[in-house]
Structure formats: structure tokens, C-alpha cells
Amino acid sequence: METEKKMQTTKSVPRTDLNAMVPDVMRHDTWKEDKVAGFKKIMPALMDKGIDNIDFSMFSEELRQQLLNEMGEEYIKKGKLPEAVKAFLLTRNNEKLTVVAEDYVKVGMFDKAIDIFNLAGNKKRLYQLGDQCLIEGHLAESIKAFRLLGDRDKLLKVGDVCVEKEKFEFAIEVFKALGSKEKLIATGNLCLEQGKYPYASQAFELVGDKDLLNKLGDTLLREGLFTIAEIAYKAAHNEMMVEFIKSNFEGRRSLLE
């Protein structure tokens, strides 16, 4: 009878009242914080081991995220920015990724900063940094930022600045990416006028304009630059002029040889 009374008493406790039987400390969220705090003592050892070499499989996803974020913070303090990026990428912590990117901006490592702003999905800072790089003359980085943003108008502006500064390699890269034949032709003609023949050849070949390639070949031939004149004529599929150079200047690269 006494056993039956105990069983009835147990059964009579509503399910919702079972919470009253659990001590507050077991229900409170601070136990999670305490767990992370407990790892702080061995954090240096974990950091030395490296994120790739740590087995997090025994932890819940929430605790894993907390530990990785904590490691990322510590890596920032120690100036180990690549490791911090790795940690925050694993936790998809875009806010902290942006912090790391800003640190790269401070030390002038704009290429790295652009990559991380892009990973963080921070288009606003990516745009601002693209403008900053353009103003300060970091043209390759400016091109990279605006290409990641897919901003055609800004890329055209950067390409024009490259032409003005006679950074023809960058200009051709931009106009090629944009598929702007008009800009490539204009750049190629300017290079031809200035005697920047390799860049002129590159621009005209990208456009595939035989007349312009023949014009380049004629200029090179008049300059006595036989080898590269032959290359230009080959690109223009001008077999007659290719044979002319082979027949009359075989083995000579230029008039000086």
C-alpha cells in the first residue's frame, strides 16, 4: 500500500512542475558562459595548435561557435589576422570579419582588406575602399574592388584613370573585362602613337581588328622591328607580309641586329 501511495504521488506531479525540481543553476544560461570561461586557461595551447588541428566534434554547435569566436578575438589581439579570419569565417561572423579587414586597411594591405570585406558581404566598405584606392593610386586594388562589386561605371572610370596615368596594362585589363571594344581601340591607338607597341598589339588582338593589326605591323616594319612586326601580321592573318619578312629579314630581329 505504501509503495502504491508513493507511485500515485509521483504520477500526480504535473509535467510542467518538473522544472521546480531542477536547481536554478542548472537552468540558467550562465553555465554556457562558464564553459567558455573554463577554456580560457588553455586558450594559448588551442591557438598554438591551430584551428585546423582542433577536434570540436564533442561540442554542441553553440559552444563550438563561442569557442571559435573567442579564439578569433585572441588572434586579433596577437596580430594573427589570417587565423582570425579563419575563425570568423567558420562562425560566419561578418561583423568581426569587417573588424579584421579594417586592421588590414590600417597597415595598407588593401588587397587583403578587399578580400575580407567581400567575404563579409560588406559592400559599402568595399565600395569606399575601391574609391580610396583609386584616389591614392592603388589602381590594381581599385579594379579588384569594383570588379567584385560588378560596378561597370566605376570600372570605366578606373580604366580612364589608368590611361591618363599611362598604366596601360591595367587599362587594357579593365576594358577587356568590360568587353569595351571602343575603349580598347582608343587605348591601342594611343599606345601606338606613344610607341608602346606591346600594349597596342595586346589591345588590337583583343578586339580582333585586322586593319589595326596591319597598321601596327606597318609601323613596326618601318621602325625595323621585324620580329614583332611579323607577330602583328600573323595576328592579322596577313600571310603576304609574313612571307615578305621571312624572305628578306630571316634571322634578324631588327635593323640593329
C-alpha positions in Angstrom: 0.0 0.0 0.0 2.8 2.4 0.9 4.5 1.7 -2.4 1.3 2.4 -4.3 0.9 5.7 -2.5 4.4 6.8 -3.5 3.7 5.8 -7.1 0.4 7.7 -7.1 2.2 10.8 -5.6 4.8 10.7 -8.3 2.2 10.3 -11.0 0.2 13.2 -9.6 3.0 15.7 -10.2 2.2 17.6 -13.5 4.9 17.5 -16.2 5.2 21.3 -16.2 6.0 21.3 -12.5 9.1 19.2 -13.1 11.0 22.4 -13.7 10.6 23.2 -10.0 12.7 20.1 -9.2 15.7 21.4 -11.3 18.1 23.7 -9.4 18.3 27.3 -10.7 22.0 26.9 -11.5 21.2 24.0 -13.9 18.6 26.0 -15.8 20.5 29.3 -16.0 22.3 30.2 -19.3 25.4 31.2 -17.4 26.6 27.6 -17.4 27.4 28.1 -21.1 29.5 31.2 -20.4 31.2 29.3 -17.6 32.2 26.6 -20.0 33.8 29.1 -22.4 35.5 30.8 -19.5 36.9 27.4 -18.5 38.7 27.1 -21.8 40.4 30.5 -21.5 43.1 28.9 -19.4 44.1 26.6 -22.2 43.3 29.1 -25.0 47.1 29.7 -25.7 47.5 26.0 -26.2 44.5 25.8 -28.5 45.7 28.8 -30.5 49.2 27.3 -30.9 47.6 24.0 -32.1 45.7 25.9 -34.8 42.0 25.8 -35.7 42.5 23.1 -38.4 44.0 20.7 -35.9 41.4 21.0 -33.2 38.6 18.4 -32.9 35.4 20.3 -32.0 33.2 17.3 -32.7 32.4 16.6 -29.0 30.9 20.1 -28.5 27.5 21.5 -29.4 27.3 23.8 -32.3 26.6 26.7 -30.0 29.7 26.1 -27.8 31.8 25.5 -30.9 30.8 28.9 -32.3 31.6 30.6 -28.9 35.0 29.0 -28.7 35.9 29.9 -32.3 34.8 33.5 -31.8 36.8 33.7 -28.6 39.8 32.3 -30.5 39.3 34.8 -33.3 39.3 37.7 -30.7 42.6 36.4 -29.2 44.1 36.1 -32.7 43.3 39.7 -33.4 44.9 40.8 -30.1 48.1 39.0 -31.1 48.0 40.4 -34.6 47.5 37.0 -36.2 44.9 38.2 -38.7 44.8 35.3 -41.1 44.0 33.0 -38.2 41.3 35.4 -37.0 39.8 35.4 -40.5 39.6 31.6 -40.5 37.9 31.6 -37.1 35.3 34.2 -38.0 34.6 32.6 -41.4 33.8 29.3 -39.6 31.3 31.2 -37.4 30.0 33.4 -40.2 30.8 36.4 -38.0 30.7 39.1 -40.6 30.9 41.9 -38.1 34.2 40.6 -36.8 35.5 39.9 -40.3 34.9 43.6 -41.0 37.0 44.4 -37.9 39.9 42.3 -39.3 39.5 43.9 -42.7 39.8 47.4 -41.1 43.0 46.3 -39.5 44.4 45.4 -42.9 43.4 48.8 -44.2 45.3 50.5 -41.4 48.5 48.8 -42.4 48.0 49.5 -46.1 47.3 45.9 -47.1 44.3 46.9 -49.3 44.3 43.7 -51.4 43.7 41.6 -48.2 41.2 44.0 -46.9 39.2 43.9 -50.1 39.1 40.1 -50.0 37.8 40.1 -46.4 35.2 42.9 -46.9 33.9 40.8 -49.8 33.8 37.6 -47.6 31.9 39.6 -45.0 29.4 40.8 -47.6 30.2 44.4 -46.7 29.6 46.1 -50.0 29.6 49.6 -48.5 33.1 49.3 -47.2 34.2 47.6 -50.4 32.9 50.5 -52.4 34.5 53.0 -50.1 37.9 51.2 -50.2 37.7 51.0 -54.0 37.3 54.8 -54.2 40.1 55.3 -51.7 42.5 53.1 -53.7 41.6 55.0 -56.9 42.3 58.3 -55.3 45.6 57.1 -53.7 46.8 55.4 -57.0 46.4 51.8 -55.9 44.8 51.0 -59.3 45.0 47.2 -59.2 43.3 47.1 -55.9 40.6 49.6 -57.0 39.9 47.5 -60.1 39.6 44.4 -57.9 37.1 46.1 -55.5 34.8 47.3 -58.3 35.1 44.0 -60.2 33.9 42.2 -57.1 31.0 44.7 -56.8 30.2 44.4 -60.5 30.2 48.2 -60.8 30.6 48.9 -64.6 30.5 52.7 -64.3 33.2 52.7 -61.7 35.4 50.3 -63.6 35.1 52.5 -66.7 36.3 55.5 -64.6 39.2 53.4 -63.2 40.1 52.4 -66.7 40.2 56.0 -67.9 42.4 57.0 -64.9 44.7 54.1 -65.8 45.0 55.5 -69.4 45.7 59.0 -68.1 48.4 57.7 -65.8 49.8 55.6 -68.7 49.1 52.4 -66.8 48.1 50.7 -70.0 48.3 47.2 -68.7 45.7 47.9 -66.1 43.6 49.9 -68.5 43.5 47.0 -71.0 42.6 44.6 -68.2 39.6 46.7 -67.2 38.4 47.3 -70.8 38.8 43.6 -71.6 36.8 42.6 -68.5 34.0 45.1 -69.6 34.1 44.0 -73.2 34.5 47.6 -74.3 35.9 47.4 -77.9 35.7 51.2 -78.2 37.9 51.7 -75.2 40.4 49.0 -76.2 40.7 50.6 -79.7 41.3 54.0 -78.2 43.9 52.7 -75.8 45.6 50.7 -78.5 45.8 53.7 -80.8 47.2 55.9 -78.0 49.8 53.2 -77.3 50.7 53.0 -81.0 51.2 56.8 -81.1 53.4 56.7 -78.0 55.5 53.7 -79.2 54.1 51.4 -76.6 53.9 48.6 -79.2 53.3 45.6 -77.0 50.3 47.2 -75.4 49.0 48.3 -78.7 49.3 44.8 -80.0 47.5 43.4 -77.0 44.6 45.8 -77.3 44.2 45.2 -81.1 44.4 41.5 -80.7 41.7 41.5 -78.0 39.5 43.5 -80.4 40.4 41.2 -83.3 40.7 44.2 -85.7 42.8 43.1 -88.7 43.1 46.6 -90.1 44.5 47.9 -86.9 46.9 45.0 -86.5 48.1 45.6 -90.1 48.6 49.3 -89.2 50.6 48.2 -86.2 52.6 45.8 -88.4 53.4 48.5 -90.9 54.6 50.9 -88.2 56.8 48.2 -86.7 58.2 47.3 -90.1 59.1 51.0 -90.8 60.8 51.0 -87.4 62.8 48.0 -88.4 61.3 45.8 -85.7 61.0 42.7 -87.9 60.2 40.0 -85.3 57.3 41.8 -83.6 56.1 43.2 -87.0 55.8 39.6 -88.1 53.8 38.7 -85.0 51.4 41.6 -85.7 50.9 40.5 -89.3 50.3 36.9 -88.2 47.6 38.1 -85.8 46.1 40.0 -88.8 46.3 36.8 -90.9 48.4 38.8 -93.4 50.3 35.9 -95.0 51.8 38.1 -97.7 53.6 40.4 -95.3 54.6 37.4 -93.1 56.3 35.8 -96.1 57.9 39.2 -97.1 59.6 39.5 -93.7 60.7 35.9 -93.7 62.2 36.2 -97.2 64.0 39.4 -96.6 64.9 39.5 -92.9 65.2 35.9 -91.9 67.1 35.6 -88.6 67.1 39.4 -87.9 65.0 40.7 -85.1 65.6 44.3 -86.0 67.8 46.7 -88.0 70.2 46.8 -85.1 70.9 43.0 -85.3 
